């Protein structure tokens, strides 16, 4: 990485396409239960954005979701193969949130 380059900068992210089946397989690598029906509904919620960071071969290298809630926005899930991809996804998710409260839970359930 270029020393002047910010984490995640230069990585591609894209909006998720509804019904994208590979996401369920990728999610199963990071979450202990297979949950395709839940994911389909979760990723297509109103007032939400789901982003994917493709890997070098064009497959899924990470994904994340942000959704509006009663007070501000919540992120999750957010899984990635590298910290750079995670940062890129996270920055893409929060890019339109100026002045809003963000609730982020990591895998330990801690709030930030």
Short mmCIF file of the C-alpha atoms (twelve columns), coordinates in Angstrom:
data_MODEL
# 
_entry.id   MODEL 
# 
loop_
_atom_site.group_PDB 
_atom_site.id 
_atom_site.type_symbol 
_atom_site.label_atom_id 
_atom_site.label_alt_id 
_atom_site.label_comp_id 
_atom_site.label_asym_id 
_atom_site.label_seq_id 
_atom_site.Cartn_x 
_atom_site.Cartn_y 
_atom_site.Cartn_z 
_atom_site.pdbx_PDB_model_num 
ATOM 1   C CA . UNK A 1   0.000   0.000   0.000  1 
ATOM 2   C CA . UNK A 2   1.211   3.496   -0.813 1 
ATOM 3   C CA . UNK A 3   2.160   5.172   2.527  1 
ATOM 4   C CA . UNK A 4   -0.030  8.172   1.639  1 
ATOM 5   C CA . UNK A 5   -2.981  5.982   0.702  1 
ATOM 6   C CA . UNK A 6   -5.750  5.705   3.279  1 
ATOM 7   C CA . UNK A 7   -6.956  2.233   4.332  1 
ATOM 8   C CA . UNK A 8   -9.495  0.910   1.849  1 
ATOM 9   C CA . UNK A 9   -8.721  3.608   -0.694 1 
ATOM 10  C CA . UNK A 10  -8.485  2.329   -4.241 1 
ATOM 11  C CA . UNK A 11  -10.518 -0.827  -3.578 1 
ATOM 12  C CA . UNK A 12  -13.686 -1.254  -5.568 1 
ATOM 13  C CA . UNK A 13  -17.030 -1.614  -3.900 1 
ATOM 14  C CA . UNK A 14  -20.376 -1.980  -5.577 1 
ATOM 15  C CA . UNK A 15  -24.040 -2.136  -4.708 1 
ATOM 16  C CA . UNK A 16  -25.375 -5.603  -4.150 1 
ATOM 17  C CA . UNK A 17  -27.696 -7.006  -6.792 1 
ATOM 18  C CA . UNK A 18  -30.989 -8.369  -5.354 1 
ATOM 19  C CA . UNK A 19  -30.975 -12.173 -5.294 1 
ATOM 20  C CA . UNK A 20  -27.180 -12.435 -5.498 1 
ATOM 21  C CA . UNK A 21  -26.785 -16.097 -4.483 1 
ATOM 22  C CA . UNK A 22  -23.039 -16.093 -3.807 1 
ATOM 23  C CA . UNK A 23  -23.563 -13.826 -0.815 1 
ATOM 24  C CA . UNK A 24  -25.206 -16.645 1.156  1 
ATOM 25  C CA . UNK A 25  -22.217 -18.901 0.513  1 
ATOM 26  C CA . UNK A 26  -19.788 -16.147 1.510  1 
ATOM 27  C CA . UNK A 27  -21.825 -15.345 4.629  1 
ATOM 28  C CA . UNK A 28  -21.664 -19.021 5.686  1 
ATOM 29  C CA . UNK A 29  -17.869 -18.748 5.830  1 
ATOM 30  C CA . UNK A 30  -18.181 -16.086 8.533  1 
ATOM 31  C CA . UNK A 31  -21.455 -16.793 10.321 1 
ATOM 32  C CA . UNK A 32  -22.115 -20.097 12.142 1 
ATOM 33  C CA . UNK A 33  -25.499 -20.790 10.494 1 
ATOM 34  C CA . UNK A 34  -26.641 -21.030 6.881  1 
ATOM 35  C CA . UNK A 35  -29.287 -18.299 6.520  1 
ATOM 36  C CA . UNK A 36  -30.211 -17.661 2.870  1 
ATOM 37  C CA . UNK A 37  -33.848 -16.692 3.508  1 
ATOM 38  C CA . UNK A 38  -32.907 -14.265 6.265  1 
ATOM 39  C CA . UNK A 39  -30.171 -12.708 4.127  1 
ATOM 40  C CA . UNK A 40  -32.469 -12.208 1.156  1 
ATOM 41  C CA . UNK A 41  -34.935 -10.255 3.294  1 
ATOM 42  C CA . UNK A 42  -32.203 -8.452  5.266  1 
ATOM 43  C CA . UNK A 43  -30.331 -7.282  2.167  1 
ATOM 44  C CA . UNK A 44  -33.448 -5.919  0.486  1 
ATOM 45  C CA . UNK A 45  -34.869 -3.872  3.390  1 
ATOM 46  C CA . UNK A 46  -36.203 -0.387  2.792  1 
ATOM 47  C CA . UNK A 47  -33.858 2.392   3.888  1 
ATOM 48  C CA . UNK A 48  -30.805 0.137   3.688  1 
ATOM 49  C CA . UNK A 49  -27.697 -0.166  1.563  1 
ATOM 50  C CA . UNK A 50  -25.730 -3.359  0.918  1 
ATOM 51  C CA . UNK A 51  -22.245 -3.187  -0.620 1 
ATOM 52  C CA . UNK A 52  -19.837 -5.829  -1.900 1 
ATOM 53  C CA . UNK A 53  -16.061 -5.624  -2.269 1 
ATOM 54  C CA . UNK A 54  -15.095 -8.037  -5.044 1 
ATOM 55  C CA . UNK A 55  -11.952 -10.125 -4.657 1 
ATOM 56  C CA . UNK A 56  -9.219  -10.353 -7.315 1 
ATOM 57  C CA . UNK A 57  -11.115 -13.009 -9.275 1 
ATOM 58  C CA . UNK A 58  -14.408 -11.087 -9.293 1 
ATOM 59  C CA . UNK A 59  -15.943 -13.171 -6.501 1 
ATOM 60  C CA . UNK A 60  -17.004 -11.782 -3.146 1 
ATOM 61  C CA . UNK A 61  -14.198 -10.530 -0.915 1 
ATOM 62  C CA . UNK A 62  -16.496 -8.873  1.596  1 
ATOM 63  C CA . UNK A 63  -19.902 -7.344  2.120  1 
ATOM 64  C CA . UNK A 64  -21.691 -5.050  4.510  1 
ATOM 65  C CA . UNK A 65  -25.113 -3.602  5.214  1 
ATOM 66  C CA . UNK A 66  -26.270 -0.357  6.787  1 
ATOM 67  C CA . UNK A 67  -29.884 0.353   7.616  1 
ATOM 68  C CA . UNK A 68  -31.852 3.184   9.069  1 
ATOM 69  C CA . UNK A 69  -33.218 2.518   12.551 1 
ATOM 70  C CA . UNK A 70  -35.248 4.494   15.092 1 
ATOM 71  C CA . UNK A 71  -32.274 6.611   16.033 1 
ATOM 72  C CA . UNK A 72  -29.599 6.913   13.352 1 
ATOM 73  C CA . UNK A 73  -28.221 3.928   11.437 1 
ATOM 74  C CA . UNK A 74  -26.965 0.433   12.286 1 
ATOM 75  C CA . UNK A 75  -24.336 -1.509  10.405 1 
ATOM 76  C CA . UNK A 76  -24.118 -5.243  10.138 1 
ATOM 77  C CA . UNK A 77  -23.289 -7.675  9.073  1 
ATOM 78  C CA . UNK A 78  -19.917 -6.575  7.756  1 
ATOM 79  C CA . UNK A 79  -17.551 -9.386  6.769  1 
ATOM 80  C CA . UNK A 80  -14.378 -9.093  4.683  1 
ATOM 81  C CA . UNK A 81  -11.305 -11.103 3.720  1 
ATOM 82  C CA . UNK A 82  -8.964  -8.250  4.673  1 
ATOM 83  C CA . UNK A 83  -8.942  -5.163  6.844  1 
ATOM 84  C CA . UNK A 84  -8.534  -3.039  3.704  1 
ATOM 85  C CA . UNK A 85  -11.721 -4.463  2.183  1 
ATOM 86  C CA . UNK A 86  -13.564 -4.042  5.486  1 
ATOM 87  C CA . UNK A 87  -12.465 -0.401  5.684  1 
ATOM 88  C CA . UNK A 88  -13.511 0.216   2.075  1 
ATOM 89  C CA . UNK A 89  -16.957 -1.297  2.664  1 
ATOM 90  C CA . UNK A 90  -17.414 0.564   5.950  1 
ATOM 91  C CA . UNK A 91  -16.444 3.907   4.419  1 
ATOM 92  C CA . UNK A 92  -18.826 3.276   1.517  1 
ATOM 93  C CA . UNK A 93  -21.663 2.458   3.898  1 
ATOM 94  C CA . UNK A 94  -21.249 5.552   6.057  1 
ATOM 95  C CA . UNK A 95  -20.441 7.970   3.220  1 
ATOM 96  C CA . UNK A 96  -23.954 9.467   3.157  1 
ATOM 97  C CA . UNK A 97  -24.546 9.623   6.901  1 
ATOM 98  C CA . UNK A 98  -23.325 13.078  7.829  1 
ATOM 99  C CA . UNK A 99  -24.742 14.204  11.167 1 
ATOM 100 C CA . UNK A 100 -26.425 10.874  11.941 1 
ATOM 101 C CA . UNK A 101 -25.849 8.496   14.845 1 
ATOM 102 C CA . UNK A 102 -24.080 5.256   13.910 1 
ATOM 103 C CA . UNK A 103 -24.489 2.063   15.906 1 
ATOM 104 C CA . UNK A 104 -21.844 -0.532  15.060 1 
ATOM 105 C CA . UNK A 105 -21.575 -3.926  16.718 1 
ATOM 106 C CA . UNK A 106 -18.533 -6.087  16.237 1 
ATOM 107 C CA . UNK A 107 -18.635 -9.866  16.582 1 
ATOM 108 C CA . UNK A 108 -18.263 -9.574  20.330 1 
ATOM 109 C CA . UNK A 109 -21.468 -7.520  20.498 1 
ATOM 110 C CA . UNK A 110 -19.753 -4.406  21.858 1 
ATOM 111 C CA . UNK A 111 -21.153 -1.023  20.841 1 
ATOM 112 C CA . UNK A 112 -18.841 1.656   19.442 1 
# 
